[in-house]
Amino acid sequence: MIRVVLVDDQPLIRSGFRVLLDLEDDIEVVAEAGDGQEGMALIRTHLPDIALIDVQMPVMDGIETTRRIAADPALAGVHVVILTNYGFDEYVFDALRAGATGFLVKDIVPEDFLHAVRVAARGDALLAPSITRKLISRYIAQPPLDARPRDGLEELTNREREAVALVAQGLSNDQIADRMVISPTTAKTHVNRAMTKLDARDRAQLVILAYESGLVVPRTP
């Protein structure tokens, strides 16, 4: 059973998501909150698999809530998915850097929403290629000024580096396996080991670290 906490200051939005989720046999909404501070208390109490968190809320916003979840070892199993009205914006970028697994636009169709929750819960394929392309475009337009090797980068094997580079291109584990001519299980192992060595919570942070460290260099067309 996938356990979910909903954190959004709009009751109608929360109700709509809850109805969708509670209709599924494998998903349960265990609590809901109207701001980040209340949400943090409920997340600590219930230890859900997924925290669906709005970006902009009173008392404590989604980015700070995400940052606190990521910093708490007791919440290491909680995958944060950011909810936004605006698509890919600076709030979502900051949330990904703070430790969010990914994000959903609130006008997403129900089938895609449910699929995204299940994907996030298993910790795999956390960024769609379209979202990764926008991350890459952000770096092309405004590359980081302090890009430098990150601690742990030298510990990656050649195959792990190759896998990280492919993750940064938006490839799924199956696509990485095809490109590297290995099994999907081995591809997932390479990615997971790289995340451990680089202290990345998930693939979203792995993509960002790949560009910030200089392991992958964005190229204009």
C-alpha positions in Angstrom: 0.0 0.0 0.0 1.3 3.4 -1.0 0.7 5.9 1.9 0.3 9.5 1.0 0.2 12.8 2.9 -1.4 15.8 1.0 -0.2 19.3 1.8 -2.0 22.1 0.0 -3.6 25.3 1.3 -6.6 24.9 -1.2 -9.2 22.5 0.3 -10.8 21.9 -3.1 -7.5 20.8 -4.6 -6.8 18.5 -1.7 -10.3 17.0 -1.9 -9.9 16.4 -5.6 -6.6 14.6 -5.2 -7.9 12.6 -2.2 -10.9 11.3 -4.1 -8.7 10.2 -7.0 -6.1 8.5 -4.7 -8.6 6.8 -2.3 -10.4 5.2 -5.3 -7.2 3.1 -5.9 -6.8 -0.2 -4.2 -3.0 0.3 -3.7 -3.0 3.9 -2.5 -4.2 5.4 0.8 -4.3 9.1 1.9 -3.3 8.9 5.5 -3.5 12.7 6.3 -3.8 16.1 4.8 -2.7 19.6 5.8 -3.2 23.2 4.7 0.4 24.5 5.3 3.9 23.2 5.5 4.3 23.4 9.3 1.2 21.3 9.8 2.3 19.1 7.0 5.7 18.4 8.6 4.0 17.3 11.9 1.8 14.9 10.0 4.6 13.6 7.9 6.7 12.9 11.0 3.7 11.1 12.6 2.6 9.0 9.6 5.9 8.5 7.8 4.2 8.2 4.4 5.8 6.9 1.2 4.8 10.1 -0.7 4.3 13.7 0.4 2.4 15.7 -2.2 3.3 19.3 -1.3 2.2 22.6 -2.9 4.9 25.1 -3.7 3.2 28.3 -2.3 1.5 28.0 1.1 1.1 30.1 4.2 3.2 29.6 7.4 5.8 27.5 5.6 6.1 27.0 1.9 6.7 23.9 -0.1 10.4 24.5 -0.7 11.2 25.0 3.0 9.1 22.0 3.9 10.9 19.9 1.3 14.3 21.1 2.7 13.3 20.1 6.2 12.2 16.6 5.1 15.4 16.1 3.2 17.5 17.1 6.2 15.7 14.7 8.6 17.2 11.2 8.6 14.0 9.8 10.1 12.2 10.9 6.9 14.6 9.3 4.4 11.9 7.1 3.0 9.5 10.0 2.2 9.5 10.9 -1.4 8.4 14.6 -1.9 6.4 15.4 -5.1 5.9 19.2 -5.6 2.5 20.4 -6.8 2.4 23.6 -8.8 0.1 25.6 -11.0 2.8 27.1 -13.1 4.8 24.2 -14.8 8.6 24.5 -14.7 9.5 27.6 -12.8 12.1 28.8 -10.4 10.1 27.5 -7.5 10.2 24.0 -8.9 13.9 24.2 -9.7 14.6 25.3 -6.1 12.4 22.5 -4.7 14.3 19.9 -6.8 17.6 21.2 -5.4 16.1 21.1 -1.9 15.4 17.4 -2.2 12.1 16.9 -4.0 11.7 13.8 -6.1 9.9 15.6 -8.9 6.8 17.7 -9.5 3.3 17.7 -11.0 1.3 20.4 -12.5 -2.1 20.6 -10.9 -4.0 20.3 -14.2 -2.5 16.9 -14.9 -4.9 14.3 -16.2 -6.0 11.7 -13.6 -4.3 8.8 -15.2 -1.0 10.5 -15.4 -1.3 11.7 -11.8 -1.9 8.2 -10.5 1.0 6.9 -12.6 3.3 9.6 -11.3 2.4 8.7 -7.7 3.2 5.1 -8.2 6.5 5.9 -10.0 7.6 8.2 -7.2 6.7 5.7 -4.6 9.1 3.1 -6.0 11.8 5.6 -6.5 12.4 5.0 -10.1 12.3 7.1 -13.3 11.6 10.2 -11.2 12.1 12.8 -14.0 10.3 12.7 -17.3 12.6 13.4 -20.3 10.7 16.6 -21.0 11.4 17.9 -17.5 15.1 16.9 -17.8 15.3 18.8 -21.1 14.1 21.9 -19.3 16.6 21.5 -16.6 19.3 21.2 -19.2 18.0 24.3 -21.1 18.3 26.2 -17.8 22.0 25.3 -17.5 22.6 26.2 -21.2 21.0 29.6 -20.7 22.6 30.3 -17.4 25.5 27.8 -16.6 26.5 27.7 -12.9 29.5 30.0 -12.1 31.0 27.7 -9.5 30.8 24.4 -11.3 33.5 22.1 -9.9 34.0 18.5 -9.1 31.9 17.3 -6.2 33.2 15.2 -3.3 32.6 11.5 -4.3 32.8 12.1 -8.0 36.2 10.5 -8.2 34.7 7.4 -6.6 32.4 6.6 -9.5 33.5 3.8 -11.8 33.5 4.5 -15.5 30.3 2.6 -15.9 28.6 4.6 -13.1 29.8 7.8 -14.8 28.3 6.7 -18.1 25.0 5.8 -16.4 24.9 9.2 -14.6 25.5 11.0 -17.9 22.6 9.1 -19.5 20.4 9.9 -16.5 21.2 13.6 -17.1 20.0 13.2 -20.7 16.6 12.0 -19.3 16.9 8.3 -20.1 15.0 5.7 -18.1 16.7 2.6 -16.7 15.5 0.5 -19.6 16.9 3.1 -22.1 20.2 3.2 -20.2 20.4 -0.5 -20.3 19.9 -0.5 -24.1 22.5 2.2 -24.6 25.1 0.5 -22.4 24.2 -3.0 -23.6 23.5 -4.3 -20.1 20.4 -5.5 -18.2 17.9 -3.1 -16.7 18.8 -4.5 -13.3 22.4 -3.7 -13.8 21.6 -0.2 -15.1 19.5 0.5 -12.0 22.4 -0.8 -9.8 24.8 1.6 -11.5 22.4 4.5 -11.0 21.7 3.7 -7.4 25.4 3.3 -6.5 26.2 6.6 -8.1 23.4 8.3 -6.1 24.8 6.7 -2.9 28.4 7.9 -3.7 27.2 11.4 -4.6 24.8 11.6 -1.7 21.9 12.3 -4.0 18.4 11.5 -2.7 17.0 10.6 -6.1 17.4 11.0 -9.9 16.3 14.6 -9.8 19.3 15.6 -7.7 21.5 13.3 -9.7 20.7 15.3 -12.8 21.5 18.6 -11.1 24.7 17.2 -9.6 25.8 15.9 -13.0 25.7 19.4 -14.5 26.9 21.3 -11.4 29.9 19.1 -11.0 30.9 19.4 -14.6 30.6 15.6 -15.2 28.1 16.5 -18.0 28.6 19.8 -19.9 25.4 21.3 -21.5 25.8 21.9 -25.2 23.8 24.2 -27.4 22.3 22.6 -30.5 
